[in-house]
Amino acid sequence: MPAPMIRKATCLLLLFLSRAVLATDCDATRRAAVDGVLNAFATHQVVLLGEQHQRKEFHEFLRAFVRDRRFTRTVTQIIVEFGNAQYQDVADRYVAGGEVPRSEMQHVWRDVVGTVLGFDSPVYEEFYDTVREVNRERPPNERIRVILGDPPVPWAEIHDAAAYGRYIERDAFMTDAIQHARKGGRRVLVIVGGLHIPITAATEAKDKHPSVGNLLESAAPHVAYRIFPAPAGFRPAVDCAPQFLPATGDLGDRSFGVLMPAGIMVQRDVNGKKEWIALTDSDWPPIRAKVDAALYLGATETRLAPLPSTLADASYIRELHRRAKIMHDFFGFDFESDLPPAPE
């Protein structure tokens, strides 16, 4: 074989071998990601797993994690943000395998306090379907109960900001649900938006609206292990995903800002006036002061929007506009701009 052909064949072989080694290493990293979350339960009764809302990659990991046989041998209580506690009996019947019409079940994720349309992404229905499937295959002592962690707001009875305001303490409600779920030493997995889980570091100003992480730490110190979702822009030393990254060593010393999504704005007093300013990496304490680990899900963030059939439901869209106006009156923010136009 001529020398140029030998060199070309050698390069192709080396390229194939390097990719094979990388694939093998990434397979081990993926297994270690599941192991990392499971191992947190060896030292902590509660694990707070921060969600990136609507992100396909996060929910693929979550469904694989719940399907792992070791999970249900360790944990049978999952508390979720994407569920209105008013419908707990509906969710219980559904994940236990009962016959529940979709028109009834969808109130679980649609009728929450803190978002308009956000939990209509198909990833949330798929989560409940996954738990239902897992429970069908498990013995009674390994079946999962999904506890709905959002306040039981009765939207049909909410007509103004004052009535809505009675249900906005979402972090406090979820913290109470966690405290109840862990009675008797039960281990609890909590799926909640990432920004609900960090604690306030000693160097930071006290939060006027404490997060679940802060409230739980005050009520039961060291009971919870906090895992924050790393954004796509974060680059670990080895670019394999998913990847579990404990907040130790050099990573723990880095600014928590590297884990925050771009464009985070906060209100600050500037010359006696409140202004919205962008936070930079230098404004944050170290990662280890806020959370216990990060979960890297890859360099791609795929957001799965609600299905066209949802957006075409005229009566539902009108109801969302009604809710958005009430939420605007309470918070002062525009919640309608993300909605399709209100049908006539």
C-alpha positions in Angstrom: 0.0 0.0 0.0 1.5 3.4 -0.9 2.7 5.6 2.0 -0.1 8.3 1.5 -2.8 5.6 1.7 -1.2 4.1 4.8 -1.1 7.6 6.5 -4.8 8.2 5.5 -5.8 4.8 6.8 -3.9 5.4 10.0 -5.6 8.7 10.6 -9.0 7.3 10.0 -8.3 4.5 12.5 -7.0 6.9 15.1 -10.1 9.1 14.6 -12.4 6.1 15.0 -10.6 4.9 18.1 -10.7 8.4 19.7 -14.4 8.7 19.0 -15.0 5.2 20.4 -13.0 6.1 23.6 -15.0 9.3 23.9 -18.3 7.5 23.5 -17.2 5.0 26.2 -16.1 7.7 28.5 -19.4 9.6 28.0 -21.4 6.5 28.6 -19.7 6.2 32.0 -20.3 9.9 32.6 -24.0 9.4 31.9 -24.2 6.5 34.3 -22.3 8.6 36.9 -24.9 11.4 36.6 -27.7 9.1 37.7 -25.4 7.6 40.4 -24.6 11.1 41.6 -28.2 12.1 42.2 -29.0 8.7 43.8 -25.9 8.9 46.1 -27.1 12.2 47.4 -29.9 10.3 49.2 -27.2 8.4 51.1 -26.4 11.5 53.1 -29.5 13.7 52.7 -33.2 12.9 53.2 -34.3 15.4 50.6 -32.8 16.1 47.2 -33.8 19.4 45.4 -33.3 18.9 41.7 -33.5 22.2 39.8 -35.6 22.1 36.6 -35.1 24.2 33.5 -38.7 24.7 32.5 -39.8 23.1 29.2 -36.2 21.8 28.5 -36.3 18.6 26.6 -32.8 17.5 27.8 -33.7 17.9 31.5 -36.9 15.9 31.1 -35.2 13.1 29.2 -32.8 12.8 32.1 -35.6 12.9 34.7 -37.6 10.2 33.0 -34.6 7.9 32.7 -33.8 8.6 36.3 -37.3 7.7 37.5 -37.2 4.5 35.4 -33.9 3.4 37.0 -34.9 0.4 39.3 -32.6 1.7 42.0 -34.6 4.9 42.2 -37.9 3.3 43.4 -35.9 1.2 45.8 -34.6 4.4 47.4 -37.4 7.0 46.8 -41.1 6.8 46.4 -42.1 10.4 47.1 -41.6 13.0 44.3 -42.8 16.6 44.9 -43.3 18.7 41.7 -43.8 22.4 41.1 -45.9 21.6 38.0 -49.0 20.5 39.8 -51.9 22.3 41.6 -52.4 20.6 45.0 -56.2 21.0 44.6 -56.0 18.1 42.2 -53.9 15.7 44.4 -56.6 13.0 44.3 -56.7 13.2 40.5 -52.9 12.8 40.2 -53.0 9.9 42.8 -55.6 8.0 40.7 -53.7 8.6 37.5 -50.2 7.5 38.5 -51.8 4.5 40.3 -53.1 3.4 37.0 -56.7 4.5 37.3 -58.9 5.7 34.5 -58.7 9.5 34.5 -59.9 11.5 31.4 -57.2 13.7 30.0 -59.7 16.7 30.3 -59.6 16.1 34.0 -55.9 15.3 34.4 -54.7 18.4 32.5 -56.0 20.6 35.3 -53.1 19.3 37.4 -50.4 21.1 35.4 -52.6 23.9 33.8 -54.1 25.4 36.9 -50.9 26.5 38.7 -50.2 29.8 40.4 -47.0 30.9 39.0 -47.1 30.6 35.2 -49.5 31.1 32.3 -49.2 28.4 29.6 -45.7 27.4 30.7 -46.5 24.0 32.0 -48.6 23.1 28.9 -45.3 21.9 27.4 -45.7 18.2 26.6 -42.8 17.3 28.9 -45.0 17.6 31.9 -47.7 15.3 30.7 -45.0 12.9 29.7 -43.6 12.9 33.2 -46.9 11.8 34.7 -47.2 9.2 32.0 -43.8 7.9 32.9 -44.6 7.5 36.6 -47.8 5.7 35.7 -45.8 3.3 33.5 -43.2 2.7 36.2 -45.8 2.1 38.9 -47.5 -0.5 36.7 -44.3 -2.5 36.7 -43.3 -2.1 40.4 -44.5 -3.9 43.5 -46.7 -1.8 45.9 -43.7 -0.9 48.2 -41.8 0.6 45.2 -44.6 2.6 43.6 -44.1 6.3 43.3 -46.4 9.0 44.7 -46.3 12.3 43.0 -47.1 15.1 45.4 -48.4 18.3 43.8 -46.3 21.2 45.3 -48.0 24.3 44.0 -50.8 26.0 46.1 -54.4 24.8 45.5 -55.5 27.9 43.7 -59.2 27.5 42.6 -59.0 29.5 39.4 -62.7 29.3 38.7 -63.2 31.3 41.9 -60.4 33.8 41.4 -61.7 37.1 39.9 -59.3 39.8 41.2 -55.8 40.4 42.4 -56.8 40.2 46.1 -58.2 36.7 45.7 -55.2 35.6 43.7 -52.8 37.0 46.3 -53.9 34.5 48.9 -52.1 31.8 46.9 -48.8 33.3 45.9 -46.6 32.0 48.7 -45.5 29.1 46.5 -42.1 28.4 48.2 -43.6 28.3 51.6 -46.4 25.9 50.4 -43.8 23.6 48.8 -41.6 23.7 51.9 -44.5 22.6 54.1 -45.3 19.8 51.6 -41.6 18.6 51.8 -41.7 18.7 55.6 -44.9 16.5 55.6 -43.6 14.1 53.0 -40.3 13.4 54.8 -42.1 12.4 58.0 -41.1 8.9 59.2 -37.7 9.2 57.6 -39.0 9.0 54.0 -36.7 10.2 51.3 -38.1 12.9 49.0 -37.1 14.0 45.5 -38.2 17.6 44.7 -38.5 18.8 41.1 -38.7 22.6 41.1 -37.4 25.5 39.0 -33.7 26.0 39.5 -33.9 29.4 41.0 -36.0 28.1 43.9 -33.2 26.0 45.3 -30.1 28.0 46.0 -29.6 29.3 49.6 -28.5 32.8 50.4 -24.8 33.0 51.1 -23.5 34.8 54.2 -22.1 37.6 52.0 -25.5 38.3 50.3 -28.3 40.5 51.4 -31.2 38.6 53.0 -33.9 37.6 50.5 -37.3 39.3 51.1 -38.9 36.3 49.5 -37.0 33.2 50.7 -36.6 30.3 48.3 -37.5 26.7 49.0 -33.8 26.1 49.6 -33.6 28.9 52.2 -36.9 28.0 53.9 -36.0 24.3 54.2 -32.5 25.1 55.4 -34.0 27.3 58.2 -36.6 24.7 59.2 -34.4 21.6 58.9 -30.7 22.4 58.5 -28.6 20.1 56.3 -31.7 17.9 55.4 -31.5 18.9 51.7 -29.0 18.4 48.9 -29.3 21.1 46.2 -28.6 20.3 42.6 -28.7 23.3 40.2 -29.2 22.9 36.4 -26.2 24.3 34.4 -27.1 26.3 31.3 -26.0 25.3 27.9 -23.4 28.0 27.9 -21.5 26.4 30.8 -18.6 24.3 29.7 -17.3 21.4 31.9 -13.8 20.0 31.5 -15.3 17.0 29.7 -18.1 17.9 27.4 -20.3 14.8 28.0 -23.9 15.1 29.1 -25.7 14.6 31.3 -23.0 15.1 33.9 -23.1 15.4 37.7 -20.7 18.0 39.0 -20.3 18.3 42.8 -19.6 21.8 44.0 -16.2 20.9 45.4 -12.6 21.8 44.4 -12.1 24.3 41.6 -15.8 24.2 40.5 -17.0 25.0 44.0 -14.7 28.0 44.1 -16.0 29.5 40.9 -18.6 32.3 40.8 -22.2 31.0 41.0 -22.7 33.4 38.1 -21.3 30.9 35.6 -24.3 28.7 36.3 -26.9 31.4 35.9 -28.8 31.9 32.6 -27.6 34.9 30.6 -29.4 38.2 31.1 -30.4 37.9 34.8 -31.6 41.3 36.0 -32.1 42.5 39.6 -33.6 45.6 41.1 -31.0 47.8 42.8 -31.1 51.3 44.4 -29.2 53.6 42.0 -29.1 57.3 43.2 -32.2 56.8 45.2 -34.2 55.2 42.4 -34.9 51.5 41.8 -33.4 50.3 38.5 -33.1 47.0 36.8 -29.4 46.1 36.3 -27.7 43.1 34.8 -25.8 40.8 37.2 -22.3 39.7 36.3 -20.2 36.8 37.5 -18.4 39.0 40.0 -21.7 39.8 41.7 -22.2 36.2 42.9 -20.7 34.2 45.8 -18.9 30.9 45.1 -21.0 28.0 43.8 -20.3 26.0 47.0 -22.0 28.7 49.1 -25.2 28.4 47.1 -25.7 24.8 46.0 -24.2 21.3 46.5 -23.9 20.3 42.9 -24.7 21.1 39.3 -26.3 19.0 36.6 -24.9 19.7 33.1 -27.3 18.6 30.3 -25.3 19.5 27.3 -24.5 22.4 24.9 -28.0 22.4 23.4 -31.2 23.7 25.2 -34.3 22.5 23.4 -37.4 24.1 24.7 -40.6 22.2 23.9 -43.5 24.7 23.5 -47.2 23.8 24.0 -48.7 21.7 21.2 -50.6 23.5 18.4 -53.8 21.8 19.6 -53.4 23.6 23.0 -52.9 26.9 21.3 -55.9 26.4 19.1 -58.3 25.8 22.1 -60.2 29.1 22.0 -61.9 28.7 25.4 -58.7 27.8 27.1 -56.7 30.7 25.6 -59.5 33.1 26.7 -59.2 31.7 30.2 -55.5 32.3 30.2 -55.9 35.9 29.1 -58.3 36.3 32.0 -55.7 34.9 34.4 -53.0 37.0 32.9 -54.9 40.2 33.6 -55.4 39.2 37.2 -51.7 38.4 37.6 -50.8 41.7 36.0 -52.9 43.5 38.5 -51.1 41.8 41.3 -47.5 41.8 40.1 -47.5 44.7 37.7 -45.9 42.6 34.9 -47.2 41.8 31.4 -48.2 38.1 31.3 -50.2 38.3 28.1 -47.5 39.0 25.6 -46.4 35.3 25.6 -50.0 34.2 24.8 -51.7 33.8 21.4 -54.1 36.6 20.7 -57.3 36.3 22.7 -60.0 34.8 20.4 -63.0 37.0 19.7 
